[in-house]
Amino acid sequence: MVGIGLRPRCLISGAILSAVLGAAAMPARADVSLFEQGGLKVDGALTAGLTGFVSPGAQFGVGSFTNNQGATGKRISGRPVWSEWFIHPELKASYASEGFGTFYGNVSGQVTATGGDGDPSLISTTYGHPVLVDIENLYAGWRSAKLFSGLDENAIDISGGRQSFRIADGFLISNGVSNQGKRGGWWTQSRTAFSQTGIVRAAHGPVRGDLFYLQNESANGKMPDGLFDSARTKVFGGNVELFESVAAEPGGAAKDGARTYGDRKWYAGLTYFTVLDANSAGNLGFNSPGNGGNASVTNTISSNRDGMNVFSAHVGGNMLPFLPDFSLYGNYVYQHNGKANRKVEANAWYIEPGYQLSELPWTPKLSYRYAHFSGDKDPTDTTKKAYDPFFYNAVTRGFGTWFIGEIIGNYVIANSNVNIHQLTLSVNPLDNVKLSVLGFTYNYDAKEQTAGVTSDNLAREIDFAAEWAVNDHVTLVAAFGAARIGSGYRQVLNANAAGWPADRTWLLGETSVVVKF
């Protein structure tokens, strides 16, 4: 019966807020001013969202199941209907001192919930109507303001606590918490903060950098019985980037050293981090008691992290002044761990050129992406070659960013052991309306990684999406997807859900509303 391993949905908001931020340009909403006197300023903000889903033919007709602690799971539904919602109130404070820079802080909470049948993963982690009320942000920091005459304004920024942190477009680092299980936000991905951080940001002219310590939130107590969260992980590293600002004046300084990627026309950077400590019990490390064998460890996404070194190079935006409608995004990641019983040699990369016909009506944009996430052709040896996606998310560039496909990207793959071709066409019939069609083909990188799989053909999918920024406060999003199974994933389902034929087209419809004040 069902025995397939969980994929961590690792982790600033995922598909729903991705869609909001990726929608057609609208004026940025302002926080609500609660108090302002002298240099002290206190603001409030509120974000809330509700999404409804229906998915006929889930898992290609097999349906979704409960885990039931490793015993024969209960089939929930072959046509799940469910909802997700969240409410996120926030308080922000800052004090602009005379001669000592600016001090700031942020505290926010969040309530998240899933209703109905829960997500349609083969093993649903949000079945059972989970609701969670918890702290999201709790951090403080200091910015240099205009303290240093030879540097740009806010060239130095030091902060610590519970907060979000992102590098580039979130391919590797973007979200510090899995939103599965009792957190009740598998698709919404509204929780993003790392549980512990220490971050130093510095910028001057076209160069900026980050020095960071991060610990993700991992809590098996927030998972259904018998299922496990991604490994608790502590990392320390640095990131350096060259960028061009979108400031109105050529050569002008970017706001706050371009810590916000929207303030950059283009960027190129290098990142390195080392894993200081990570949970290595059970399936999270070779030769640990109860790990079920090396193949089980290899197929556990966040295993063998302790001692790992990660190197990354990234680029994004429009860097060709003679071709202003051309964009290029890309990232390469190499992972190495030479520690005994933790050996890793893995990699991932993508390249994504795009071109927008800005002189045509509706300004159509066409982009193509090839993404590679390494798999392991010999899962029983003592070196893991399956890529670990760490803290990825989908927030930055709309549908299909790092949850690659509304069906397969959300409920089948985990950005490991897969190669993906993606073609995207989008148009803007109005300044505040964006329509998109996205096509995907998925193939296993190493079919040998999963026992009994002899074909690398995983699936094909097509998605249609509409995004409407109604005003500064309300955004509506709707999407429809259809997927057909490949022979490789059919073999996976036949092995894990015997008796339920995987022969249907998997459909998915979803509608969201997000309100911000």
Buried (B, 14 or more C-beta within 10 A) or exposed (E): BBEBBBBBBBBBBBBBBBBBBBBBEBEEEEBEEEEEEEEEBBBBBBBBBBBBBBBBBBBBBBBBBBBBEEEEBEBBBBBBBBBBBBBBBBBBBBBBBEEEBBBBBBBBBBBBBBBBBBBBBBBBBBBBEBEBEBEBBBBBBBBBBBBEEEBBBBBBBBBBBBBBBBBBBBBBBBBBBBBBBBBBBBBBBBBBBBBBBBBBBBBBBBEBBBBBBBBBBBBBEBBBEBBBBBBBBBBBBEBBBBBBBBBEEEEEBBBBBBBEBEBBBBBBBBBEBEBBBBBBEBBBBBEBEEBEEBBBBBBBBBBBBBBBBBBBBBBBBBBEEEEEBEBBBBBBBBBBBEBEBBBBBBBBBBBBEBBBEEEEEBBBBEBEBEBBBBBBBBBEBBBBBBBBBBBBBBBBBBBBBBBBBBBBBBBBBBBBBBBBBBBBEBBBEEEBBBBBBBBBBBBBBBBBBBEEBEBBBBBBBBBBBBBBBBEEBBBBBBBBBBBEBBEBBBBBBBBBBEEBEBEBEBBBBBBBBBBBB
